[in-house]
């Protein structure tokens, strides 16, 4: 297998996978299109943010951004950021897989070069035998 193939696969799968699964993860955390789900991680985050800000959630905070993404989906910019992070994570995993796959396999042999060398040696021996002494 070519070197770097697992890395390329990892980057692609990571980028596509994170963008595709981000809405699922947001919903599971409690950032839904209907608002923040009671008793969820999102509700806990919102409570902590409200306590830290004196009773309200600040515009532009992490909780506000995640709720916006949960309600309306990822914007193009957010999708690009999510894809970049997923691609980087995939590159790390794919790179590790590349290293492991190449450390276990024996180095590639040059069978064609070996056959050519053998043929040259045979020709040399034949030529030597035919030469007058």
C-alpha positions in Angstrom: 0.0 0.0 0.0 1.3 3.5 -0.9 2.8 5.6 1.9 0.4 8.3 3.0 -2.8 6.6 1.8 -4.1 6.2 5.3 -3.4 9.8 6.1 -5.3 11.0 3.0 -8.2 8.7 4.0 -8.1 10.0 7.6 -8.2 13.6 6.5 -11.1 13.1 4.2 -13.1 10.9 6.6 -12.4 13.3 9.5 -13.4 16.4 7.6 -16.6 14.9 6.1 -17.5 12.9 9.2 -17.3 15.9 11.6 -19.4 18.1 9.4 -22.0 15.3 8.9 -22.1 14.4 12.6 -21.9 17.9 14.2 -25.7 18.4 14.1 -26.2 15.0 15.8 -23.6 15.8 18.5 -25.3 19.2 19.1 -28.7 17.6 19.5 -27.3 14.9 21.8 -25.7 17.6 24.0 -29.1 19.3 24.2 -28.7 22.2 21.7 -31.9 21.5 19.7 -33.9 23.4 17.2 -36.6 24.0 19.8 -34.1 25.4 22.3 -31.9 24.0 25.1 -33.2 20.6 26.4 -33.9 20.5 30.1 -31.5 18.4 32.2 -28.9 18.2 29.3 -25.3 19.1 29.1 -26.4 22.3 27.2 -28.6 23.2 30.2 -25.7 22.8 32.6 -23.5 24.9 30.3 -26.2 27.6 30.1 -26.6 27.6 33.8 -22.9 28.0 34.4 -22.6 30.8 31.8 -25.6 32.6 33.3 -24.1 32.5 36.8 -20.8 33.7 35.6 -22.4 36.6 33.7 -24.7 37.8 36.5 -27.9 36.1 35.2 -27.7 36.1 31.4 -25.9 34.3 28.7 -23.6 36.7 26.8 -24.1 37.1 23.1 -21.2 35.5 21.2 -20.4 33.1 24.1 -19.8 29.4 23.5 -23.3 28.5 24.7 -24.9 31.1 22.4 -22.9 29.9 19.4 -23.7 26.3 20.0 -27.4 27.0 20.5 -27.4 29.0 17.3 -25.8 26.1 15.4 -28.2 23.6 17.1 -31.2 25.7 16.1 -30.2 26.8 12.6 -27.5 24.4 11.6 -23.8 25.2 10.9 -23.0 28.3 8.9 -20.4 28.0 6.1 -17.7 29.4 8.3 -18.6 27.1 11.2 -18.7 24.1 8.8 -15.2 25.1 7.6 -13.8 25.3 11.1 -15.4 21.9 12.1 -14.1 20.3 8.9 -10.6 21.6 9.6 -10.6 20.3 13.1 -12.0 16.9 11.9 -9.5 16.8 9.1 -6.6 17.5 11.5 -7.7 14.7 13.8 -8.1 12.4 10.9 -4.6 13.2 9.7 -3.2 12.2 13.1 -5.1 8.9 13.2 -4.3 8.2 9.5 -0.7 9.1 10.0 -0.4 6.7 12.9 -2.0 4.0 10.8 0.5 4.7 8.0 3.4 4.3 10.5 2.0 1.1 11.9 1.3 -0.4 8.6 4.8 0.3 7.2 6.6 -0.7 10.4 5.1 -4.2 10.3 5.6 -4.9 6.6 9.0 -5.9 5.3 10.8 -3.3 3.1 9.7 -3.5 -0.5 12.0 -5.9 -2.5 13.2 -5.1 -6.0 12.6 -8.6 -7.5 13.1 -7.2 -11.0 16.5 -5.7 -10.0 17.5 -9.1 -8.5 16.5 -11.0 -11.6 18.5 -8.5 -13.8 21.6 -8.9 -11.6 21.4 -12.7 -11.7 21.1 -12.6 -15.5 24.1 -10.3 -15.8 26.1 -12.6 -13.6 25.1 -15.6 -15.7 26.1 -13.7 -18.9 29.4 -12.8 -17.3 30.2 -16.4 -16.4 29.2 -17.6 -19.9 31.4 -14.9 -21.5 34.3 -15.9 -19.3 33.9 -19.6 -20.2 33.9 -18.7 -23.9 37.1 -16.6 -23.7 40.3 -18.3 -24.8 42.9 -18.9 -22.1 
